[in-house]
Amino acid sequence: MNTFENIKKGIPNTITLPIELKKLCEWTEQHGYPISGCFELRADDGETMRYWLGFNDVSDRFGLFGAGASGDIYAFWLTDDGSQKIVHLGSEGDAIYILADNFVDFLRLLAIGYDEIGFADMNKTAEEWNLEVGNAKNEGINPKFREWVEQEFQVKVPRKGNEITNFKDKEFNDWIERQLKKYS
């Protein structure tokens, strides 16, 4: 079974899988890892959100498709108004952000090359961030992936992540807090 089919098995039917995820899986099967930074595609057994939250009441609102080096979760999140966003949940219950409003914008963000998207300073380029944290200047940056994203989806990958995401936006974090109060 291919990567996309494995991911699809762990996604609840409330989540719509975009064709762009399938294309990312196919690109990765052809080119291998690393994709960009420490991001990896990851299938879920359907239990991760129950373990992360401590309850199962809203697990059908998430579709996990990726992970970071330290166990961060990348997922689709179904909002209260029925829209679907791409989110990041840190492995320690922190770094809870909306990364993008759609999967193409997530791919644009991913293609910048930050080593750990949920912890990088999005006001800096990946190169600037790498040097600040002691990495090699181009560590995690995959020019082939960046080029593929731009050509495949007819978009421009920005230099800085703050052109796509705003870590000061607390909508998702606040929603998680409300669920924890309600169901814990």
Backbone hydrogen bonds in HBPLUS format (Angstrom, degrees):
<---DONOR---> <-ACCEPTOR-->    atom                        ^
c    i                          cat <-CA-CA->   ^        H-A-AA   ^      H-
h    n   atom  resd res      DA  || num        DHA   H-A  angle D-A-AA Bond
n    s   type  num  typ     dist DA aas  dist angle  dist       angle   num
A0006-ASN N   A0002-ASN O   3.01 MM   4  6.31 155.4  2.07 154.4 162.1     1
A0007-ILE N   A0003-THR O   2.94 MM   4  6.21 160.6  1.98 155.8 160.7     2
A0008-LYS N   A0004-PHE O   2.83 MM   4  6.00 165.3  1.85 153.9 158.6     3
A0009-LYS N   A0005-GLU O   3.10 MM   4  6.26 146.7  2.21 142.5 149.3     4
A0010-GLY N   A0007-ILE O   3.05 MM   3  5.60 138.8  2.22 113.2 123.3     5
A0011-ILE N   A0008-LYS O   3.19 MM   3  5.23 164.2  2.21 108.0 112.7     6
A0015-ILE N   A0012-PRO O   3.11 MM   3  5.88 170.8  2.12 124.2 127.1     7
A0021-LEU N   A0018-PRO O   3.07 MM   3  5.62 143.7  2.21 111.6 120.0     8
A0023-LYS N   A0019-ILE O   2.97 MM   4  6.34 154.9  2.04 150.5 158.0     9
A0024-LEU N   A0020-GLU O   2.94 MM   4  6.15 148.8  2.04 139.8 148.0    10
A0025-CYS N   A0021-LEU O   2.93 MM   4  6.23 159.3  1.98 152.1 157.4    11
A0026-GLU N   A0022-LYS O   2.95 MM   4  6.24 158.1  2.00 148.5 154.5    12
A0027-TRP N   A0023-LYS O   2.85 MM   4  6.07 156.7  1.91 146.9 153.6    13
A0028-THR N   A0024-LEU O   2.92 MM   4  6.13 160.9  1.96 150.8 155.7    14
A0029-GLU N   A0025-CYS O   2.90 MM   4  6.16 153.6  1.97 148.2 155.7    15
A0030-GLN N   A0026-GLU O   3.06 MM   4  6.26 145.2  2.18 143.2 152.0    16
A0031-HIS N   A0027-TRP O   2.81 MM   4  5.99 158.6  1.86 153.8 160.1    17
A0032-GLY N   A0028-THR O   2.63 MM   4  4.81 147.1  1.73 134.1 141.0    18
A0039-PHE N   A0036-SER O   3.28 MM   3  6.11 147.8  2.39 146.1 147.0    19
A0037-GLY N   A0140-GLY O   2.63 MM 103  3.80 164.7  1.65 127.9 129.4    20
A0038-CYS N   A0115-ASP O   2.88 MM  77  5.30 152.2  1.96 138.8 138.0    21
A0040-GLU N   A0067-ALA O   2.92 MM  27  5.44 148.1  2.02 158.8 167.5    22
A0067-ALA N   A0040-GLU O   2.86 MM  27  5.44 151.4  1.95 153.5 162.4    23
A0042-ARG N   A0065-PHE O   2.86 MM  23  5.24 167.6  1.88 117.6 119.7    24
A0050-ARG N   A0047-GLU O   3.08 MM   3  5.35 120.0  2.46 104.4 119.4    25
A0051-TYR N   A0047-GLU O   3.11 MM   4  6.45 157.0  2.16 156.4 163.2    26
A0052-TRP N   A0048-THR O   2.79 MM   4  6.03 161.0  1.82 155.1 161.3    27
A0053-LEU N   A0049-MET O   2.84 MM   4  5.81 170.5  1.85 149.4 152.1    28
A0054-GLY N   A0050-ARG O   2.73 MM   4  5.32 144.9  1.85 133.7 145.4    29
A0059-SER N   A0056-ASN O   3.32 MM   3  5.31 169.4  2.33 108.8 112.0    30
A0061-ARG N   A0058-VAL O   2.91 MM   3  5.52 162.1  1.94 122.5 126.6    31
A0062-PHE N   A0059-SER O   3.19 MM   3  5.65 163.1  2.22 118.6 119.6    32
A0078-LEU N   A0061-ARG O   2.81 MM  17  4.88 159.1  1.86 142.9 148.1    33
A0063-GLY N   A0076-PHE O   2.96 MM  13  4.86 148.2  2.07 133.7 138.2    34
A0076-PHE N   A0063-GLY O   2.83 MM  13  4.86 159.6  1.87 130.0 135.1    35
A0065-PHE N   A0074-TYR O   3.06 MM   9  6.05 171.5  2.07 155.8 157.5    36
A0066-GLY N   A0074-TYR O   3.28 MM   8  4.79 150.0  2.38 141.6 135.9    37
A0074-TYR N   A0066-GLY O   2.98 MM   8  4.79 157.8  2.03 132.3 126.8    38
A0068-GLY N   A0072-ASP O   3.08 MM   4  4.82 144.6  2.21 119.0 125.3    39
A0071-GLY N   A0068-GLY O   3.17 MM   3  5.32 164.6  2.20 113.1 114.1    40
A0073-ILE N   A0089-LEU O   2.85 MM  16  5.06 167.5  1.86 148.8 153.2    41
A0089-LEU N   A0073-ILE O   2.97 MM  16  5.06 155.4  2.03 142.2 148.1    42
A0075-ALA N   A0087-VAL O   3.07 MM  12  5.38 160.8  2.11 142.8 147.7    43
A0087-VAL N   A0075-ALA O   2.78 MM  12  5.38 167.5  1.80 160.7 165.2    44
A0077-TRP N   A0085-LYS O   2.78 MM   8  5.27 151.2  1.86 151.8 158.2    45
A0085-LYS N   A0077-TRP O   2.95 MM   8  5.27 160.9  1.99 147.8 151.3    46
A0079-THR N   A0083-SER O   2.84 MM   4  5.43 162.7  1.87 162.5 166.9    47
A0082-GLY N   A0079-THR O   3.03 MM   3  5.20 162.3  2.07 108.8 113.6    48
A0086-ILE N   A0100-ALA O   2.91 MM  14  5.17 176.0  1.91 155.9 157.1    49
A0099-LEU N   A0086-ILE O   2.72 MM  13  5.53 151.9  1.80 144.3 153.3    50
A0100-ALA N   A0086-ILE O   3.29 MM  14  5.17 159.7  2.33 134.6 136.8    51
A0088-HIS N   A0097-TYR O   2.87 MM   9  5.25 156.6  1.92 151.3 156.2    52
A0097-TYR N   A0088-HIS O   3.02 MM   9  5.25 151.3  2.10 140.9 150.0    53
A0090-GLY N   A0094-ASP O   2.74 MM   4  4.90 135.3  1.94 166.3 164.7    54
A0093-GLY N   A0090-GLY O   3.18 MM   3  5.40 158.1  2.23 117.5 116.4    55
A0106-PHE N   A0102-ASN O   3.11 MM   4  6.42 147.3  2.22 141.4 151.3    56
A0107-LEU N   A0103-PHE O   2.87 MM   4  6.16 156.0  1.93 148.8 154.5    57
A0108-ARG N   A0104-VAL O   2.91 MM   4  6.24 152.7  1.99 148.3 156.2    58
A0109-LEU N   A0105-ASP O   2.93 MM   4  6.18 155.9  1.99 146.3 152.3    59
A0110-LEU N   A0106-PHE O   2.79 MM   4  6.03 164.1  1.82 155.5 160.2    60
A0111-ALA N   A0107-LEU O   2.88 MM   4  5.97 153.3  1.95 146.0 152.9    61
A0112-ILE N   A0109-LEU O   3.19 MM   3  5.53 153.4  2.26 106.8 114.6    62
A0113-GLY N   A0110-LEU O   3.22 MM   3  5.97 140.4  2.38 118.5 124.7    63
A0119-PHE N   A0116-GLU O   3.05 MM   3  5.68 162.1  2.08 122.0 127.7    64
A0120-ALA N   A0116-GLU O   3.14 MM   4  6.11 123.5  2.47 153.9 168.7    65
A0124-LYS N   A0121-ASP O   3.05 MM   3  5.77 161.4  2.08 123.2 126.3    66
A0162-ASN N   A0122-MET O   2.97 MM  40  4.93 144.3  2.10 139.2 128.0    67
A0129-TRP N   A0125-THR O   2.93 MM   4  6.15 163.6  1.95 153.7 158.5    68
A0130-ASN N   A0126-ALA O   2.82 MM   4  5.95 160.6  1.86 148.0 153.7    69
A0131-LEU N   A0127-GLU O   3.12 MM   4  6.38 165.4  2.15 151.1 153.6    70
A0132-GLU N   A0128-GLU O   3.03 MM   4  6.25 152.7  2.11 144.6 152.6    71
A0133-VAL N   A0129-TRP O   3.03 MM   4  6.32 149.9  2.12 154.8 161.7    72
A0135-ASN N   A0130-ASN O   2.79 MM   5  4.77 150.5  1.87 152.6 146.4    73
A0134-GLY N   A0131-LEU O   3.31 MM   3  5.11 159.7  2.36  97.8 103.6    74
A0139-GLU N   A0136-ALA O   3.05 MM   3  5.22 169.0  2.06 117.0 120.1    75
A0141-ILE N   A0138-ASN O   3.14 MM   3  5.55 162.1  2.18 129.5 133.9    76
A0145-PHE N   A0142-ASN O   3.05 MM   3  5.37 118.9  2.43 105.9 120.3    77
A0146-ARG N   A0142-ASN O   3.01 MM   4  6.33 166.0  2.02 159.3 163.5    78
A0147-GLU N   A0143-PRO O   2.91 MM   4  6.03 163.7  1.93 148.7 152.9    79
A0148-TRP N   A0144-LYS O   2.96 MM   4  6.14 156.0  2.02 142.8 149.6    80
A0149-VAL N   A0145-PHE O   2.92 MM   4  6.21 164.9  1.94 159.9 162.6    81
A0150-GLU N   A0146-ARG O   3.09 MM   4  6.34 166.2  2.11 152.0 155.5    82
A0151-GLN N   A0147-GLU O   2.95 MM   4  6.13 162.8  1.98 153.0 157.9    83
A0152-GLU N   A0148-TRP O   2.72 MM   4  5.63 167.5  1.74 157.4 161.9    84
A0153-PHE N   A0149-VAL O   3.16 MM   4  5.87 159.8  2.20 140.8 145.8    85
A0154-GLN N   A0150-GLU O   3.01 MM   4  5.28 112.9  2.48 126.1 136.6    86
A0155-VAL N   A0150-GLU O   3.27 MM   5  4.81 140.2  2.44 118.8 129.5    87
A0163-GLU N   A0160-LYS O   3.33 MM   3  6.14 165.8  2.35 118.0 121.2    88
A0164-ILE N   A0161-GLY O   2.86 MM   3  5.55 165.5  1.89 122.8 127.8    89
A0165-THR N   A0161-GLY O   2.95 MM   4  6.10 168.8  1.97 161.9 163.1    90
A0169-ASP N   A0166-ASN O   3.02 MM   3  5.62 161.6  2.06 117.2 123.0    91
A0174-ASP N   A0170-LYS O   2.75 MM   4  5.79 165.6  1.77 160.4 164.3    92
A0175-TRP N   A0171-GLU O   3.02 MM   4  6.19 150.8  2.11 140.9 149.1    93
A0176-ILE N   A0172-PHE O   2.92 MM   4  6.22 161.6  1.95 156.7 160.8    94
A0177-GLU N   A0173-ASN O   2.99 MM   4  6.27 160.5  2.03 149.3 154.6    95
A0178-ARG N   A0174-ASP O   2.99 MM   4  6.28 154.8  2.05 148.0 154.2    96
A0179-GLN N   A0175-TRP O   3.04 MM   4  6.37 153.7  2.11 149.0 156.1    97
A0180-LEU N   A0176-ILE O   2.93 MM   4  6.21 157.6  1.98 155.2 161.6    98
A0181-LYS N   A0177-GLU O   3.03 MM   4  6.29 156.4  2.08 148.4 154.2    99
A0182-LYS N   A0178-ARG O   2.94 MM   4  6.09 152.4  2.02 143.1 151.3   100
A0183-TYR N   A0179-GLN O   2.86 MM   4  5.92 166.5  1.88 158.1 159.9   101
A0184-SER N   A0180-LEU O   3.00 MM   4  5.26 146.1  2.12 133.1 139.7   102
